[in-house]
Amino acid sequence: MYTFGPIAAVISMLSAVLAALTTTLTPLAGALAAGLAIVGLTVAVRLLLLPLGVAQVRAEKQRARIAPRLAEITKRHGKNPERMLAEQRRVYTEAGTSPLAGCLPGLVQIPLVVALYGLFIGAGPGEEPLLAHTFGGIEMGSTLVASVEGLLVPPVFAALLVLLALVAWANRRYVVLPMMRENPAQPPMLAALSYMQFMTVVIAAFVPLAAGIYLFASTTWALAEKVVLRRVLPD
């Protein structure tokens, strides 16, 4: 996947930007420059994707607004699937939205997010000099699994896992659960799936430190973006 022409080209472009950022920050941040460059690049990419985030939140608000009507239709016509689907389509049309409206902005982001993640795991074409840098005394290309000695976890990885867990908890508490309360007609199994937010902690234990820092920066931005947009965008 990472050798696919367009994605490989994006990775090369992102790599050049990251190298320039690291060089610029080194006189100011020293050994922390590479890590700060990852955060800076992640924020820059997320800013570019902000219009898609706005579209996604608008679609979520539209779905929440019509959720009670959809639930009533399901209750009334549940035994007649054809009538139920026809009524649901009518509600979506009147609201000027569709069941896929919130999914499309997320799908558009996938290629760029995949390229960004590929950069930080060293999956791009050629050697990635970023992974040879250090952050907190640990090489960016090192993984937690390979760095653990006995029961001792390097402080950098320990702090990263704690921060990722806090962001995952906040994302579930302030983003996922409110969405589920807005649409009570969702299947009960989604309550268990809400804990999938914590998969970032597991992933960070097996990917290079650079990718872990990216996961933290990206999930933190996504959380803040959702919370702020939900407050400022009108219902």
Secondary structure, 3 states (H helix, E strand, C coil): CCCCHHHHHHHHHHHHHHHHHHHHHHHHHHHHHHHHHHHHHHHHHHHHCHHHHHHHHHHHHHHHHHHHHHHHHHHHHCCCHHHHHHHHHHHHHHHCCCCCCCHHHHHHHHHHHHHHHHHHCCCCCCCCHHHHCEECCEECCCCHHHHCECCECCHHHHHHHHHHHHHHHHHHHHHHHHHHHHCCCCCCHHHHHHHHHHHHHHHHCCCCHHHHHHHHHHHHHHHHHHHHHHHHCCC
